[in-house]
């Protein structure tokens, strides 16, 4: 979850969307401005993706990271989360 400079939310979202590991970025209403979906092979890679790249994007004021352990949905999320993860 990303808090961004209010006058630059679309630009910040676009910069984040272009980062390695970021699969999509959503503009949202509520306590934060954007939700960025980051997909990595190992949890250890989150440091590089978030602290190393996302937090350094100009206009990012703060982030909060949530890690998904299990997906519950009628949609085929298992196939979505496994894209690019073939062994």
C-alpha positions as CSV (number, residue, x, y, z in Angstrom):
1,X,0.0,0.0,0.0
2,X,1.4,3.4,-1.0
3,X,0.8,6.9,0.2
4,X,1.8,9.3,-2.6
5,X,2.1,13.0,-3.1
6,X,-1.5,14.0,-3.9
7,X,-0.6,16.2,-6.9
8,X,1.3,13.3,-8.5
9,X,-0.7,10.2,-7.9
10,X,-1.0,9.2,-11.6
11,X,2.7,9.8,-12.3
12,X,3.8,7.9,-9.2
13,X,1.5,5.0,-10.1
14,X,3.0,4.9,-13.6
15,X,6.6,4.9,-12.3
16,X,5.8,2.2,-9.8
17,X,4.1,0.1,-12.6
18,X,7.3,0.2,-14.6
19,X,9.4,-1.3,-11.8
20,X,10.8,-4.8,-11.9
21,X,8.6,-7.2,-9.9
22,X,5.5,-4.9,-9.9
23,X,2.7,-6.7,-11.8
24,X,-0.1,-4.0,-11.4
25,X,-0.9,-0.8,-9.5
26,X,-4.4,0.3,-8.5
27,X,-5.5,3.8,-7.5
28,X,-7.8,3.4,-4.5
29,X,-9.9,5.4,-2.1
30,X,-9.2,5.2,1.6
31,X,-6.2,5.6,3.9
32,X,-3.7,5.0,1.1
33,X,-3.5,6.2,-2.5
34,X,-2.2,3.2,-4.4
35,X,-2.0,-0.5,-4.1
36,X,0.9,-2.1,-5.9
37,X,1.0,-5.9,-6.4
38,X,4.6,-7.1,-6.2
39,X,5.4,-10.6,-7.2
40,X,8.8,-12.2,-6.3
41,X,10.2,-15.7,-6.3
42,X,11.4,-15.5,-2.7
43,X,10.3,-13.4,0.3
44,X,13.9,-12.2,0.6
45,X,13.4,-10.5,-2.8
46,X,10.8,-8.2,-1.3
47,X,13.6,-6.1,0.2
48,X,15.0,-5.2,-3.2
49,X,11.6,-4.7,-4.8
50,X,10.2,-2.5,-2.1
51,X,13.0,-0.9,-0.1
52,X,15.4,-0.9,-3.0
53,X,13.1,0.3,-5.8
54,X,9.5,1.2,-4.9
55,X,10.3,3.3,-1.8
56,X,12.8,5.3,-3.9
57,X,10.2,6.4,-6.5
58,X,9.8,10.2,-6.4
59,X,6.4,11.1,-4.9
60,X,6.2,8.0,-2.7
61,X,5.7,9.3,0.9
62,X,5.2,6.0,2.8
63,X,4.4,2.3,2.2
64,X,2.9,-0.5,4.1
65,X,3.6,-4.1,3.0
66,X,1.2,-7.0,3.4
67,X,2.2,-10.5,2.4
68,X,-0.4,-12.9,1.1
69,X,-0.2,-16.4,2.5
70,X,-3.4,-17.9,1.0
71,X,-5.9,-16.8,-1.6
72,X,-9.6,-17.4,-1.3
73,X,-11.6,-16.8,-4.4
74,X,-14.0,-18.2,-6.9
75,X,-11.6,-17.1,-9.6
76,X,-8.5,-19.1,-10.6
77,X,-6.0,-17.1,-8.5
78,X,-3.7,-20.0,-8.1
79,X,-2.9,-19.9,-11.8
80,X,-2.5,-16.1,-11.6
81,X,-0.1,-16.2,-8.7
82,X,2.0,-18.9,-10.3
83,X,2.6,-17.1,-13.6
84,X,6.3,-17.0,-14.4
85,X,7.1,-19.3,-11.4
86,X,7.6,-22.5,-13.5
87,X,10.4,-24.6,-12.2
